[in-house]
Amino acid sequence: MIFLPGFGDTVHSRSLNKLIKNLTSISSKVVIITSEETDRYPKGVSLYETHAEAIFANCRQFIKRSVIVGYSEGGLKAVWLTRIAQESGEAPAKTILLESVGLYKQSTLGLMAKFFLSGLLSIWRAEVIMTFMDVIWLIIRRAILRGKVLQMAREAKEMSCPTSLIGITVPVIAISCRRDLISNPDRISLTVRKVVVKGWRYGHEFPVVFPEKLIRIITGL
């Protein structure tokens, strides 16, 4: 299994501990891949396509017949990685998108506001507090310390636009919560198999807060 975490999450993110532990219960090997950055982003080419190409180059040996799982921003990378792997003859067995962005069009500023609002609605949970801290640190590190403001703005714009799934023959399953503000299951393309999680407790942070329930859903696919 190849796991692509969301914005602000790294291999060392404390908020991912429970999720990763549960993923290892259904896969003998879980490869966790965080942002693959490069200073070369050609105009007219998706930033996330460039990210995915770097990821594919670094873990090509793990991809064929594996399961790619992408959470939030990682879901957008997972779509591009699936396409690149398929076109290279290294197609994964399936791709699972957890509360993924980039599946339908929405306002860029609105999406950013939803990210923070969604977190605030669940801020009383320890995992969400940890995620908030990771995201704030990432913004400070990339935007202020490394001068990546324009790049981050471009990423936000791409996250708010739909990424085409046309031509992808690998089974793609989107798991999204009914009350998720960021990845509304009602707006996700009908070309994707959808699993809608119902319940007032479940929002965008569902995979990190309730990983045991997520694992039951995945094993039932």
trRosetta pair geometry for C-beta under 8 A, 3 or more apart (Angstrom, degrees):
i j d omega theta_ij theta_ji phi_ij phi_ji
1 23 6.3 -143 103 174 154 111
1 26 7.8 65 -41 94 149 86
1 27 3.9 -41 -6 -137 122 172
1 29 7.0 171 30 92 70 57
1 30 4.9 -19 75 -110 106 71
1 31 7.1 -179 93 24 51 70
1 66 6.2 170 -92 -179 23 99
1 67 4.8 -21 -112 65 80 95
1 68 7.8 161 -162 -88 60 22
1 69 6.2 9 -175 0 106 114
2 30 7.9 157 -94 -161 20 55
2 31 4.9 -22 -111 68 69 104
2 33 6.4 2 -173 1 96 119
2 59 6.7 131 -119 128 129 146
2 62 6.1 123 -74 121 110 120
2 63 6.6 -6 -30 -103 149 68
2 66 5.5 73 -13 127 97 139
2 67 7.3 -175 26 87 68 46
2 68 4.9 -18 66 -112 106 68
2 69 7.0 170 84 26 52 68
2 81 7.7 -125 112 138 143 152
2 92 7.5 -103 26 -107 119 138
3 20 7.2 -174 75 -107 168 83
3 23 6.2 19 -69 -176 142 170
3 30 5.7 15 -8 -176 120 102
3 31 7.0 170 22 81 72 48
3 32 5.1 -23 70 -106 105 66
3 33 7.1 160 79 22 51 71
3 69 5.0 -16 -109 71 70 104
3 70 7.8 160 -161 -84 46 38
3 71 7.6 13 -172 -7 90 104
3 74 7.5 11 167 170 60 152
4 33 5.6 -28 -97 71 73 95
4 55 7.6 0 -99 -136 119 160
4 68 7.2 15 -5 -176 110 91
4 69 7.0 -178 25 93 71 52
4 70 4.2 -10 64 -111 113 81
4 71 7.0 -174 91 23 63 66
4 74 3.3 168 119 -165 86 106
4 75 7.5 173 86 -53 115 28
4 77 4.9 -145 177 81 154 122
4 78 5.3 -166 37 -61 138 90
4 81 7.3 172 -49 1 148 149
5 9 3.5 -104 145 97 133 134
5 10 7.4 -138 67 -60 147 13
5 13 6.9 160 177 30 163 144
5 16 6.0 -48 -111 -95 137 141
5 32 6.9 24 -25 -163 108 99
5 34 6.2 -18 44 -101 110 76
5 71 5.6 -16 -141 53 42 114
5 72 7.8 6 167 45 50 102
5 74 5.1 157 84 -52 12 144
6 9 5.1 79 58 2 64 122
6 71 4.8 -77 -43 111 92 92
6 72 3.2 30 -113 58 121 127
6 73 4.9 106 -154 27 62 85
6 74 5.3 -92 -73 -4 44 98
6 131 7.9 19 75 -150 123 120
7 72 6.3 -96 6 122 81 125
7 73 4.2 87 -44 -7 86 145
7 115 7.8 -25 61 -142 138 142
7 135 6.4 54 119 -117 91 100
7 138 7.2 -175 165 94 75 158
8 13 7.5 99 127 -105 72 137
8 131 6.5 95 101 -173 130 71
8 134 4.3 117 158 117 100 94
8 135 3.4 -51 -97 -87 159 64
8 136 7.9 50 -133 6 133 39
8 137 7.6 111 -151 55 96 79
8 138 4.5 -143 -114 8 70 144
8 139 7.9 -20 -94 -28 106 80
9 13 4.4 -71 -148 -9 70 164
9 15 6.8 -100 -110 70 100 111
9 16 5.7 96 -159 -51 121 126
9 34 6.8 -146 105 -115 69 103
9 71 7.6 16 26 80 158 122
9 74 7.7 -43 56 -39 126 125
9 131 7.1 -26 -75 -128 91 87
9 134 6.2 54 -89 134 44 152
10 13 5.1 133 47 -35 60 92
10 34 4.8 16 -129 -103 61 158
10 134 7.0 -159 8 -157 89 123
11 32 5.3 127 -109 106 85 130
11 34 5.9 -104 -31 -24 77 122
13 16 4.6 73 85 2 103 108
13 17 8.0 -142 105 -32 62 70
13 130 6.9 122 179 145 81 109
13 131 7.3 46 -175 -101 125 62
13 134 5.1 19 -123 -101 107 157
14 17 5.8 -17 -166 -21 50 116
14 130 4.6 -108 78 -156 102 144
14 134 8.0 -169 31 -54 76 119
15 127 4.6 103 -143 -167 83 74
15 128 7.4 95 -129 -73 127 19
15 130 3.9 176 -60 95 91 115
15 131 4.3 70 -91 -59 173 80
15 134 6.5 -107 8 -3 123 138
15 208 5.2 13 160 -173 93 146
16 19 5.2 -69 -159 49 61 112
16 20 5.3 55 147 -23 93 108
16 32 7.9 105 149 -138 150 141
16 208 6.4 -73 -96 -118 47 110
17 20 6.3 -64 -146 38 22 104
17 21 6.2 22 158 -19 62 111
18 21 5.7 -57 -148 36 29 114
18 22 6.4 23 157 -15 64 108
18 127 6.9 -66 24 -93 127 133
18 208 6.7 106 62 -169 105 59
18 211 4.9 178 132 11 94 137
19 22 5.9 -63 -152 39 29 107
19 23 6.3 30 152 -22 66 106
19 71 7.9 9 177 -62 159 159
19 207 5.6 48 -117 150 132 87
19 208 5.1 -60 -40 -108 127 59
19 211 4.4 -167 -101 -95 56 133
19 214 7.5 3 -130 57 89 150
20 23 5.5 -51 -145 34 34 114
20 24 6.5 35 156 -20 65 103
20 30 6.5 168 -157 112 82 152
20 32 6.7 -17 -116 -75 125 135
21 24 6.1 -56 -155 32 29 110
21 25 7.2 36 146 -28 59 101
21 211 7.5 101 63 108 82 157
22 25 5.5 -45 -159 18 41 118
22 26 7.7 14 154 -1 64 100
22 211 4.0 165 21 143 153 120
22 212 6.1 -137 -117 -79 141 49
22 214 7.1 98 116 69 145 103
22 215 4.8 -123 167 -51 114 133
23 26 6.5 -74 -162 43 38 93
23 27 6.1 -19 160 28 76 114
23 30 5.0 90 120 -104 116 150
23 69 7.3 -148 -127 53 132 161
23 211 7.7 -80 -35 -167 74 123
23 215 7.4 -150 -81 -94 42 103
24 27 6.4 -80 -125 64 33 77
24 30 5.3 -97 -81 -2 75 129
25 215 6.5 15 71 -146 119 152
26 215 6.0 175 -25 -153 132 103
26 218 6.6 140 93 102 170 123
26 219 5.9 -133 -120 -77 139 102
27 30 5.3 105 87 -66 125 84
27 67 7.1 -127 -94 44 135 119
29 62 7.8 -124 119 -141 127 115
31 59 6.0 141 150 -149 152 143
31 62 5.2 34 -12 165 159 166
33 36 7.2 -17 173 -40 107 104
33 55 5.5 86 162 -138 150 112
33 58 7.7 140 -129 88 124 124
33 59 6.4 -100 -79 -12 137 151
35 51 6.7 -67 -152 -139 68 121
36 51 5.3 133 61 -158 89 68
36 54 3.6 -176 139 104 133 124
36 55 4.9 -162 -4 -60 145 72
36 58 6.7 -168 -110 8 138 140
37 51 7.5 -12 -85 -108 43 88
37 54 7.8 -112 17 78 10 172
38 41 7.1 146 87 -56 91 73
38 50 6.4 -115 45 159 121 116
38 54 6.0 -174 -32 -73 118 142
40 50 7.6 -160 97 -155 72 137
41 45 7.0 -157 -177 76 63 101
41 47 5.8 -5 -140 -106 129 80
41 50 5.7 -120 -117 0 75 172
41 151 7.1 147 -4 -121 158 102
41 154 7.8 116 148 103 156 159
42 45 4.5 52 75 16 96 127
42 50 7.6 161 24 -81 80 127
45 49 5.8 -111 174 72 86 128
45 50 6.1 90 128 -52 116 102
46 49 3.8 95 67 -2 102 104
46 50 6.9 -164 96 -5 58 79
46 80 6.9 -148 98 -100 138 139
46 158 6.1 117 -151 -136 92 139
46 163 7.8 69 -130 -117 159 107
47 50 5.6 -56 -157 36 35 112
47 51 6.4 39 145 -21 67 103
47 151 7.2 133 -124 -165 143 82
47 154 5.7 122 -37 121 140 112
47 155 5.6 -92 88 -88 155 73
47 158 5.8 -153 37 -4 104 159
48 51 5.1 -41 -143 34 41 117
48 52 6.2 43 154 -20 66 103
48 76 5.1 -73 -139 136 160 106
48 77 5.5 -132 -161 -88 101 61
48 79 8.0 35 136 63 134 95
48 80 5.1 171 131 -16 94 151
48 102 7.4 -15 5 -104 172 160
48 155 7.7 108 -55 -132 89 79
48 158 5.9 -177 -11 139 111 144
48 163 7.5 -64 78 -97 143 142
49 52 5.7 -54 -147 38 30 112
49 53 6.4 35 152 -24 63 103
49 80 5.0 -148 -98 -148 53 135
49 84 7.6 139 -155 -58 75 119
50 53 5.7 -49 -147 31 31 113
50 54 6.7 31 154 -16 62 103
51 54 6.0 -63 -159 36 31 109
51 55 6.4 28 148 -19 67 108
51 77 5.5 -73 108 -118 126 109
51 80 7.2 90 69 80 88 147
52 55 5.4 -52 -145 37 36 113
52 56 6.1 39 154 -22 68 104
52 77 5.5 172 -76 -163 90 72
52 80 3.6 -154 -23 113 159 111
52 81 4.3 -145 -148 -67 107 66
52 83 7.8 48 139 52 157 91
52 84 5.4 161 134 0 114 140
53 56 5.7 -51 -145 35 30 113
53 57 6.4 33 154 -21 62 105
53 84 6.1 -166 -89 -125 62 157
54 57 5.8 -53 -149 34 31 112
54 58 6.5 19 156 -11 63 112
55 58 6.0 -69 -151 42 29 105
55 59 6.2 -29 171 27 68 108
55 77 6.8 85 -9 175 156 118
55 81 5.7 -47 87 -102 131 120
56 59 7.1 -86 -134 57 21 71
56 60 5.8 52 170 -80 65 83
56 63 6.9 2 -132 -47 75 157
56 81 6.1 174 -63 -140 94 80
56 84 5.0 -103 -57 117 157 133
56 85 6.2 -159 -121 -69 116 78
56 88 7.1 132 179 7 137 156
56 90 7.9 136 -156 71 105 138
57 60 6.6 -8 -134 -36 18 108
59 62 4.7 -37 173 34 96 115
59 63 6.4 110 118 -45 86 93
60 63 5.9 -54 -151 12 36 118
60 85 8.0 171 -130 -114 70 89
60 88 7.7 -82 -136 123 113 150
60 90 6.2 -65 -164 -143 84 175
62 66 5.8 29 151 -48 73 156
63 66 5.5 -107 -154 28 27 120
63 68 7.4 13 -141 -67 85 110
63 81 7.6 -141 -126 165 130 105
63 85 4.9 -133 157 -126 141 136
63 90 5.0 63 90 144 115 116
63 92 5.8 -83 178 -72 77 89
64 85 7.4 -170 -76 -176 56 114
64 90 4.4 -91 -70 -160 91 75
64 91 6.9 53 -128 57 66 40
64 92 7.1 -145 -132 -89 18 44
65 91 7.8 59 -58 94 48 65
65 92 6.7 -162 -47 -150 2 41
65 93 5.0 46 -161 -52 51 94
66 92 5.1 -58 67 -133 67 97
66 93 6.5 -153 80 7 13 93
67 92 6.4 122 -106 173 20 119
67 93 5.7 -42 -74 59 69 106
67 94 5.6 -3 -124 63 84 80
67 95 7.5 165 -167 -93 59 31
67 96 6.5 19 174 -2 105 108
68 78 5.0 155 142 -150 115 100
68 81 6.0 -178 -146 96 153 123
68 82 5.9 -150 51 -72 153 93
68 85 7.9 174 -46 15 143 154
68 92 4.9 -121 -15 -57 102 178
68 94 7.6 -146 34 104 73 43
68 95 4.5 -15 68 -115 104 81
68 96 7.2 177 91 27 53 65
69 74 7.9 24 122 128 58 125
69 78 7.0 -78 134 -109 11 146
69 95 7.7 175 -79 -161 34 54
69 96 4.7 -10 -111 67 77 104
69 98 6.6 32 -178 -15 91 113
70 74 3.8 -160 -160 128 77 80
70 75 3.8 149 111 -90 110 38
70 76 7.1 -155 155 24 145 35
70 77 5.8 -180 -129 63 135 80
70 78 2.9 -132 -25 -22 136 131
70 79 7.4 -91 38 -19 159 65
70 81 7.9 154 -63 30 130 124
70 95 7.3 3 5 -175 104 98
70 96 7.5 169 25 88 61 56
70 97 5.6 -15 66 -117 96 64
70 98 6.7 -169 93 26 43 80
70 100 6.1 55 102 -101 104 112
71 74 4.7 32 48 50 56 124
71 75 6.4 11 -140 -41 2 87
71 98 4.3 -23 -106 73 72 118
71 99 6.5 24 -160 54 70 94
71 100 7.6 -134 -154 -81 20 68
71 207 5.4 -121 -123 63 127 161
71 208 7.9 92 -174 -43 155 94
72 75 6.2 162 62 2 10 102
72 98 7.2 -35 -25 96 57 83
72 99 5.5 -8 -73 101 69 98
72 100 6.6 -174 -112 -113 12 37
72 101 6.1 29 -177 -12 57 97
72 182 7.2 8 -130 120 92 147
72 183 7.6 -132 -111 -35 58 129
72 204 7.0 65 -94 -179 110 104
73 76 5.8 -46 -167 27 48 112
73 77 7.0 44 141 -12 69 102
73 101 5.9 -3 -89 31 50 123
73 155 7.8 21 -144 170 128 114
73 159 6.3 -48 -112 -108 86 126
74 77 5.4 -52 -152 40 44 113
74 78 6.1 53 147 -30 70 102
74 98 7.9 9 75 51 108 96
74 100 7.8 -99 77 -113 59 85
75 78 5.3 -49 -147 30 34 118
75 79 6.8 40 153 -23 63 96
75 97 4.0 76 -145 -149 116 93
75 98 6.4 -154 -71 47 114 52
75 99 7.2 -160 -29 82 143 45
75 100 2.5 -123 125 -116 162 107
75 101 6.4 141 61 31 111 53
75 102 6.8 -178 99 46 94 107
75 103 7.6 -36 130 -42 130 107
75 174 7.9 67 -158 -123 138 87
75 183 7.8 58 39 -103 163 145
76 79 5.9 -46 -156 25 33 111
76 80 7.0 25 151 -8 62 104
76 100 6.4 152 -43 -172 60 100
76 101 5.6 -32 -42 79 116 83
76 102 3.7 95 -102 7 106 153
76 158 7.2 117 180 130 150 100
76 159 6.2 -103 -45 -112 159 71
76 163 6.1 136 -143 -18 82 148
77 80 5.9 -61 -154 43 36 107
77 81 5.9 36 151 -21 71 110
78 81 5.5 -54 -139 39 31 112
78 82 6.2 37 157 -25 64 104
78 95 5.5 148 158 -164 110 115
78 96 7.9 -68 171 66 158 42
78 97 6.1 -176 75 -93 138 81
78 100 7.4 -95 44 -111 120 133
79 82 5.8 -54 -151 32 27 113
79 83 6.7 25 153 -17 62 105
79 95 7.2 122 -90 151 47 154
79 97 7.3 21 -56 -86 92 127
79 100 7.7 108 -34 -177 111 149
79 102 6.8 -141 20 111 144 129
79 163 5.1 117 105 108 153 140
79 165 6.7 -88 -150 -93 116 83
79 168 7.5 -83 -160 -68 77 162
79 172 7.5 42 -109 -130 82 139
80 83 5.7 -55 -150 35 33 111
80 84 6.3 29 155 -16 67 108
80 163 7.1 -83 -55 -168 84 146
81 84 5.8 -56 -144 40 31 109
81 85 6.0 30 158 -18 66 110
82 85 5.9 -57 -143 39 26 109
82 86 6.2 27 158 -20 63 109
82 91 7.6 43 -166 -144 70 73
82 92 6.2 -76 -119 27 82 116
82 95 4.6 -41 -83 -61 141 149
82 168 5.9 47 121 -142 116 127
82 170 5.3 -130 -171 57 115 145
82 172 7.1 100 147 -88 174 107
83 86 5.8 -58 -147 36 27 111
83 87 6.3 20 158 -13 64 110
83 167 7.1 59 -132 96 102 107
83 168 5.6 -77 -88 -85 79 104
84 87 6.0 -60 -146 41 28 107
84 88 6.2 17 156 -12 64 114
85 88 5.8 -67 -146 43 28 106
85 90 4.6 -89 -165 87 82 89
85 91 5.7 129 123 -102 95 34
85 92 5.9 47 107 -23 153 84
86 89 8.0 52 178 -60 28 18
86 90 7.7 -100 -67 64 21 52
86 91 4.3 48 -105 -96 68 98
86 92 8.0 -66 -61 18 81 68
86 168 6.4 157 8 -131 164 68
86 169 6.7 148 -153 39 142 84
86 170 5.8 -129 -78 -26 125 113
91 169 7.6 -28 -137 72 151 93
91 170 5.4 -168 -170 -75 108 113
92 95 6.1 96 78 -63 134 81
92 170 5.9 58 65 -147 78 146
93 170 7.6 110 120 -152 16 102
93 171 7.8 -20 143 40 58 105
94 170 6.2 166 -118 170 37 92
94 171 4.3 -29 -120 73 101 101
94 172 7.3 179 -169 -80 77 31
94 173 6.7 24 167 0 122 104
94 221 7.8 -173 119 130 162 137
95 170 5.7 71 -7 121 103 123
95 171 7.2 177 29 93 66 54
95 172 4.9 -13 69 -111 104 74
95 173 7.3 173 90 26 53 66
96 173 5.1 -17 -114 68 70 100
96 175 6.6 12 -176 -3 96 112
96 218 6.5 16 -131 -120 165 104
96 221 7.5 -128 -97 -41 120 171
97 100 3.7 -38 178 -26 112 139
97 103 7.2 119 143 -66 157 131
97 172 6.7 25 -11 -177 112 93
97 173 7.0 -174 25 91 74 47
97 174 4.5 -21 69 -110 113 70
97 175 6.9 173 84 24 55 67
97 192 7.6 -29 32 -167 133 143
98 175 5.4 -14 -110 66 61 106
98 176 8.0 152 -166 -77 36 57
98 206 7.8 -144 -177 79 102 100
98 207 4.8 46 172 -62 142 144
98 214 7.3 21 -124 -146 128 132
99 175 7.3 -41 -33 96 58 74
99 176 5.6 120 -96 -116 52 73
99 177 6.8 -2 -90 7 105 91
99 180 5.7 -158 -129 -137 101 151
99 182 6.6 55 175 80 99 111
99 183 4.5 167 -164 29 55 143
99 204 5.1 128 -171 -147 144 64
99 206 6.5 149 -48 39 131 104
99 207 6.6 -131 9 -11 118 112
100 103 5.6 89 98 -32 105 118
100 174 6.2 -96 27 -133 117 98
100 176 7.6 -86 25 -76 68 107
100 183 5.7 107 57 -118 40 141
101 111 7.0 80 -137 -161 125 132
101 159 4.3 6 137 -170 141 94
101 160 7.4 -41 -178 -70 114 40
101 182 6.4 -55 -83 163 91 106
101 183 6.5 -109 -74 -78 47 97
102 158 6.9 4 -102 144 111 74
102 159 5.6 -80 -57 -143 88 45
102 160 7.9 -29 -84 -14 55 10
102 161 6.8 6 -130 75 69 53
102 162 6.7 114 176 -134 52 29
102 163 4.5 19 164 -8 109 112
103 162 6.2 4 159 -128 20 80
103 163 7.1 -43 -87 37 40 84
103 174 6.6 70 -113 -116 161 149
103 183 6.8 61 30 -143 125 92
103 187 7.6 126 104 108 97 85
103 188 4.9 -4 138 -123 136 85
103 189 6.4 -129 178 2 92 91
103 192 7.2 -51 -150 4 125 159
104 162 5.2 10 -115 -83 25 106
104 184 7.5 -63 50 58 139 95
104 187 4.3 -127 54 142 171 106
104 188 6.2 -122 -29 -92 117 39
104 189 7.0 173 -73 -39 92 75
105 160 6.9 48 -158 151 52 71
105 161 5.8 6 -109 -129 78 49
105 162 5.4 -60 -46 -20 72 95
106 110 5.8 -111 158 85 98 121
106 111 5.3 116 101 -64 115 101
106 160 5.1 -107 72 -157 72 88
106 187 8.0 73 -60 131 108 161
107 110 3.3 76 73 10 111 116
107 111 6.4 -172 87 -15 56 78
107 160 6.4 -64 110 -165 17 141
108 111 5.8 -51 -150 30 28 111
108 112 6.7 24 153 -15 61 104
108 156 5.3 87 -166 135 103 98
108 157 5.1 -22 -103 -100 138 57
108 159 7.8 103 -127 65 77 85
108 160 4.4 -139 -88 12 60 159
109 112 5.8 -53 -150 37 35 110
109 113 6.3 36 151 -19 66 106
110 113 5.6 -55 -148 37 32 112
110 114 6.3 34 152 -22 65 105
110 160 7.6 111 60 -131 86 131
111 114 5.6 -53 -149 34 32 113
111 115 6.7 41 150 -27 63 98
111 156 6.9 165 83 -172 120 86
111 159 6.2 171 145 108 155 105
111 160 4.5 -143 -12 -91 148 104
111 182 6.8 78 -152 -136 78 84
112 115 5.6 -44 -155 23 35 116
112 116 7.1 23 153 -8 63 102
112 156 5.9 4 -66 -151 112 130
113 116 6.2 -62 -157 41 34 103
113 117 6.0 30 151 -17 70 113
114 117 5.5 -56 -136 43 32 110
114 118 5.8 38 161 -25 67 107
114 181 4.4 -162 -160 130 107 113
114 182 5.0 155 127 -82 124 74
115 118 6.1 -57 -149 33 21 110
115 119 6.7 17 153 -15 58 108
115 182 6.3 66 -80 -93 61 130
115 204 7.8 -121 -124 118 52 170
116 119 5.7 -56 -151 37 33 111
116 120 6.3 33 153 -21 67 106
117 120 5.6 -54 -146 36 33 111
117 121 6.4 36 155 -23 65 104
117 181 6.3 -63 89 99 111 171
118 121 5.9 -54 -152 30 30 112
118 122 7.0 -6 159 11 62 108
118 180 7.4 23 -126 -156 134 62
118 181 4.8 -151 -75 42 105 120
118 182 5.8 -44 -39 -27 157 108
118 203 5.7 -178 -158 153 97 128
118 204 4.4 25 173 20 148 131
118 205 7.1 159 149 -24 103 92
119 122 6.5 -82 -154 53 30 87
119 123 6.1 62 148 -75 70 85
119 128 5.8 162 -152 -176 74 107
119 131 6.9 -141 -123 94 115 112
119 132 5.4 125 179 -82 138 103
119 135 7.9 -106 -85 30 159 152
119 204 8.0 -57 -59 70 60 124
119 205 7.3 100 -106 -53 60 126
120 123 5.3 -13 -142 -31 36 121
121 203 6.5 102 92 -44 126 174
122 125 5.2 -21 166 16 90 117
122 128 4.6 174 113 -77 97 163
122 203 5.9 -154 -43 50 133 132
122 205 5.2 -149 91 31 159 141
122 209 7.0 -91 179 -62 138 155
123 128 5.6 -129 -110 113 33 125
123 129 6.2 81 -168 -76 68 77
123 132 6.9 25 -122 -36 92 151
124 128 7.7 33 48 54 35 130
125 128 4.4 79 71 7 96 108
125 129 7.1 -165 91 -10 49 84
125 205 7.0 161 70 119 143 148
125 209 5.4 -5 170 -118 159 122
126 129 5.7 -55 -151 34 34 113
126 130 6.5 34 153 -19 67 105
127 130 5.7 -55 -153 36 33 113
127 131 6.4 35 150 -20 66 105
127 205 6.7 147 104 176 110 122
127 208 4.7 178 163 135 136 107
127 209 5.2 -168 57 -86 140 69
128 131 5.5 -50 -147 35 36 113
128 132 6.4 42 152 -22 65 102
128 205 5.2 -22 -90 -126 100 166
128 208 7.7 141 -69 91 59 123
128 209 6.9 2 -44 -72 93 117
129 132 5.7 -51 -151 33 31 115
129 133 6.6 31 151 -18 63 105
130 133 5.7 -55 -152 35 32 112
130 134 6.4 32 151 -19 65 105
131 134 5.6 -55 -149 36 33 112
131 135 6.2 32 154 -19 67 106
131 205 6.9 -158 19 -120 160 115
131 208 6.7 120 -59 82 131 167
132 135 5.8 -56 -146 37 29 110
132 136 6.3 28 157 -17 65 107
133 136 5.9 -53 -145 37 29 110
133 137 6.3 27 156 -17 63 108
134 137 5.9 -59 -150 38 28 109
134 138 6.3 30 153 -22 64 107
135 138 5.6 -54 -147 34 31 112
135 139 6.5 32 155 -19 65 104
136 139 5.8 -54 -151 34 31 111
136 140 6.5 29 153 -16 64 107
137 140 5.7 -56 -149 38 33 111
137 141 6.0 30 155 -19 68 110
138 141 5.7 -57 -142 39 29 109
138 142 5.9 10 167 -4 67 113
139 142 6.5 -63 -135 46 22 96
139 143 5.3 -6 180 8 64 123
139 144 7.8 55 135 -5 64 96
139 152 7.5 96 -127 -148 73 161
140 143 6.8 -55 -111 50 14 92
140 144 5.2 -30 -162 31 54 124
140 145 6.6 49 143 -12 68 104
141 144 7.4 -4 -50 52 6 84
141 145 5.1 -38 -149 40 42 127
141 146 6.4 27 151 -5 62 110
142 145 7.4 8 -31 53 10 84
142 146 5.3 -45 -142 50 38 120
142 148 4.3 -57 171 53 87 130
142 151 7.7 -104 170 77 115 115
142 152 6.1 118 121 -62 127 125
143 146 7.6 40 4 55 11 77
143 147 7.6 32 -176 -117 30 14
143 148 5.9 -87 -87 65 40 74
143 149 4.9 71 -146 -83 86 72
143 152 5.8 -47 -80 9 96 153
144 147 7.9 -1 174 -65 11 45
148 151 4.4 -52 -172 47 87 120
148 152 5.5 91 124 -27 91 96
149 152 6.0 -61 -150 37 27 107
149 153 6.4 28 153 -20 64 106
150 153 5.5 -52 -148 34 34 114
150 154 6.5 35 152 -20 65 103
151 154 5.7 -54 -152 35 32 112
151 155 6.5 36 149 -21 64 103
152 155 5.4 -47 -148 33 37 115
152 156 6.5 41 152 -21 65 101
153 156 5.7 -50 -150 33 33 113
153 157 6.6 36 150 -20 63 103
154 157 5.6 -51 -150 34 34 114
154 158 6.5 31 153 -16 65 105
155 158 5.8 -58 -150 38 32 108
155 159 6.3 34 153 -23 66 106
156 159 5.7 -53 -148 33 31 114
156 160 6.7 21 156 -14 63 109
157 160 6.1 -67 -155 38 30 105
157 161 6.8 18 152 -15 65 112
158 161 5.8 -64 -147 37 37 107
162 189 7.5 101 -153 -46 129 116
164 167 7.7 45 133 22 108 99
165 168 5.0 -73 -173 33 71 124
165 172 6.3 -109 -147 34 134 163
165 189 6.6 -169 23 70 130 155
165 191 5.7 174 81 102 129 128
165 192 6.5 148 -26 -66 176 98
168 172 6.4 43 120 -34 133 129
171 193 7.0 -4 -172 11 92 132
172 192 5.2 -65 104 -130 107 91
172 193 6.9 158 89 27 54 84
173 192 7.2 141 -123 176 20 88
173 193 4.8 -36 -109 81 72 107
173 194 7.7 159 -163 -91 62 19
173 195 6.4 27 176 -9 105 109
173 221 5.9 -29 -95 -140 175 139
174 183 7.7 -150 -179 171 113 124
174 185 7.4 161 119 -122 114 82
174 188 5.3 -153 101 -175 162 156
174 192 4.8 47 -8 142 116 134
174 193 7.1 163 21 82 71 50
174 194 5.1 -24 69 -109 98 69
174 195 7.1 -176 90 26 48 70
175 194 7.9 147 -89 -163 30 53
175 195 4.6 -17 -107 67 75 109
175 197 6.7 47 179 -28 88 110
175 214 7.3 106 138 -140 155 89
175 217 6.2 105 -129 130 138 143
175 218 7.8 -58 -52 -72 155 78
176 180 5.5 -101 -176 29 90 148
176 183 4.6 -129 -126 120 123 108
176 184 7.3 82 155 153 143 7
176 185 4.1 173 85 -71 120 93
176 188 6.6 160 8 -30 151 144
176 194 6.9 -41 29 -156 103 98
176 195 7.6 137 23 76 56 60
176 196 6.4 -25 75 -113 75 61
176 197 7.0 -153 105 19 27 90
177 180 4.3 116 62 -38 88 99
177 183 7.9 85 35 76 69 96
177 185 7.5 -162 73 -28 18 117
177 196 7.4 96 -140 -167 19 61
177 197 4.4 -45 -103 71 68 104
177 198 7.7 151 -157 -81 68 20
177 199 7.5 -71 -151 54 106 80
177 202 4.2 -156 -132 131 135 102
177 203 5.7 -142 85 -114 151 18
177 204 7.2 -128 37 -63 122 33
177 206 5.1 154 -48 -39 132 147
178 185 6.5 -53 -98 25 47 127
178 196 5.7 66 -69 176 82 105
178 197 6.6 -131 -11 84 77 51
178 198 4.9 37 -13 -108 137 62
178 199 7.4 130 32 26 114 44
178 202 7.4 74 32 82 78 108
179 199 7.9 -98 8 83 116 45
179 200 6.5 59 -22 -133 158 43
179 202 6.6 127 43 83 101 66
179 203 5.4 -61 100 -94 96 78
180 183 4.9 -21 128 59 141 73
180 184 6.4 -161 85 -80 87 42
180 185 7.3 91 41 -24 114 83
180 202 7.8 -45 -54 132 85 79
180 203 5.4 135 -98 -164 58 55
180 204 4.9 108 -142 -70 94 67
180 206 7.5 -70 -78 -10 110 121
181 184 7.6 -10 -160 -64 19 88
181 203 7.0 8 -1 -162 84 109
181 204 6.5 -59 41 -37 77 118
182 204 4.8 50 25 -99 121 134
183 188 7.3 32 178 -65 83 116
183 204 6.7 120 17 -113 95 89
184 187 4.5 52 87 16 109 109
184 188 7.3 -171 93 -28 57 81
185 188 5.6 -42 -150 11 42 119
185 194 5.6 121 -161 -172 103 132
185 196 4.6 127 150 -104 172 100
188 192 5.8 -71 155 61 109 128
188 194 5.7 136 85 -95 133 126
189 192 5.2 88 77 3 90 99
195 217 6.0 130 150 -176 150 121
195 221 7.5 -82 -55 -93 145 100
197 202 5.1 -98 125 140 117 158
197 206 6.2 120 85 -157 157 161
197 213 7.7 96 -141 136 130 124
197 217 7.2 -56 -84 -83 108 154
198 202 7.5 112 125 47 12 132
199 202 4.6 71 74 4 100 110
201 210 7.6 97 120 -49 114 140
202 206 4.6 39 -159 -100 89 118
202 210 6.7 -59 -104 24 95 147
203 206 6.2 176 62 -43 32 87
205 208 5.5 -62 -174 51 79 101
205 209 5.0 63 128 -17 99 117
206 209 6.2 -71 -129 48 22 99
206 210 5.5 -40 -166 42 66 107
206 213 7.8 -78 -179 79 97 120
206 214 6.8 132 138 -69 92 110
207 210 7.5 -66 -105 62 11 66
207 211 6.3 46 178 -94 54 72
207 214 5.2 68 -122 -86 66 159
208 211 6.8 5 -133 -55 21 99
210 213 4.4 -7 153 29 111 117
210 214 6.3 130 106 -23 76 90
211 214 5.2 -54 -147 37 41 118
211 215 6.2 45 156 -25 71 100
212 215 5.9 -51 -152 31 30 112
212 216 6.9 32 150 -18 61 102
213 216 5.7 -52 -154 32 36 113
213 217 6.7 37 148 -19 66 103
214 217 5.6 -57 -155 34 35 112
214 218 6.3 31 152 -18 69 107
215 218 5.6 -53 -143 38 34 111
215 219 6.1 29 160 -16 67 107
216 219 6.1 -55 -142 39 28 106
216 220 6.4 22 157 -16 60 114
217 220 5.9 -70 -154 39 27 109
217 221 7.2 46 148 -45 62 92
218 221 5.8 -35 -160 -3 38 116
